[in-house]
Amino acid sequence: MSATPELPYWRLSGFYLVYFAGLGALMPYWGLYLSSLGFSAVEIGELIAVIMATKIVAPNIWGWLADRSGRHMQLIRITSLFSALCFAGVYVDSSYGWMLFVMLVFSFFWNANLPQFEANTLAYLGQDTHRYSGIRLWGSIGFILSVVVLGSVTEQYGSEWVPSTVLVLLISVWALSLFTPQAASPEHHDGAGFLSVIRQPTVIALFVVCFLLQASHGPYYAFYTLYMEVHHYSRSTIGLYWAVGVVAEIIVFMLMHRLMPRFGARNLLMWALLLSALRWLLIGVYVESHAIMLFAQTLHAASFGIYHAVAIHLVHGFFPGRLMGRGQALYSSISFGAGGAVGSLVGGYLWDGAGAMWTYTFSSILCLIAAVITARMIHQR
């Protein structure tokens, strides 16, 4: 897809590429790095949960400021700089209390970036939201490059390379934000106000579903790398497994502009939830089978790819105009924030108390509950 004067495609795509490369270095390998420092599964779950927990509050604060000013990119430039500066604190001390503090302040700024960048991208797209996936897929490519390269690096040189890799990518995010333009501020929306929108039963149901699905991902993001390593998978192989999931996600993003009109958002969401439930069961029960684990990773196309594209589409429809920034922030805080935090925290306790199989079974049950809510309360859009 080539850029046009109205749509700075490559600058938008480049930001996604580097941002998700940073996420690909942090989420799959941060637990591995923390484990090398001697932290327990519960402590690792708590430290990762803090990153998710700040998404409950931080995106809404930044979203309110961005919607008030209409300057999403200016806010991103400030918060991305401070997120890099705060993350550098991991080099000061490695005690649990200090690491908890660093993760708290770092993620408070870091979690401002994506919702507001999504709002900026959607403002550029206007009515052409079907083109969103064609831009967002570059984030998936960045994630793949990061997990594959860092998987090989950590296998050969150790996990001490993880924090420096994350820091370099955080600085790169800030640098790219300086060259990414601000879209024209959306017009004021004359329809329902923000509070009126979030009180609608369908909107409440959607956010509950988003919360449950992201909570189901908690044990995956926090412990999948450690889980695979315990079962004698090499780190380079684990990195490739992460990459397989994201390749599947990219393929879905490339097809969503056709799938959404044909099947509808609600039906696609139902399939995403059911396939997610299957994915967690397969990971929990058949970890010894390389073939089944590989197949389970392809289901990332559903558990994240289809789900996220549908959620962005629905949230954008519910929160138009000047509600856009707060709508995307609320989606991020409830799903990736509250859902991810609860999933990581509960996953850590289940992992220690009941083991991996029951932890992933718990994740599967959460997806099935979300599917029931979708069937009963979310209407076709």
Secondary structure, 3 states (H helix, E strand, C coil): CCCCCCCCHHHHHHHHHHHHHHHHHHHHHHHHHHHHCCCCHHHHHHHHHHHHHHHHHHHHHHHHHHHHHCCHHHHHHHHHHHHHHHHHHHHCCCCHHHHHHHHHHHHHHHCCHHHHHHHHHHHHHCCCHHHHHHHHHHHHHHHHHHHHHHHHHHHHHCCCHHHHHHHHHHHHHHHHHCCCCCCCCCCCCCCCCHHHHHCCHHHHHHHHHHHHHHHHHHHHHHHHHHHHHHCCCCHHHHHHHHHHHHHHHHHHHHHHHHHHHHHCHHHHHHHHHHHHHHHHHHHHHCCCCHHHHHHHHHCHHHHHHHHHHHHHHHHHHHCCHHHHHHHHHHHHHHHHHHHHHHHHHHHHHHHHHCCHHHHHHHHHHHHHHHHHHHHHHCCCC
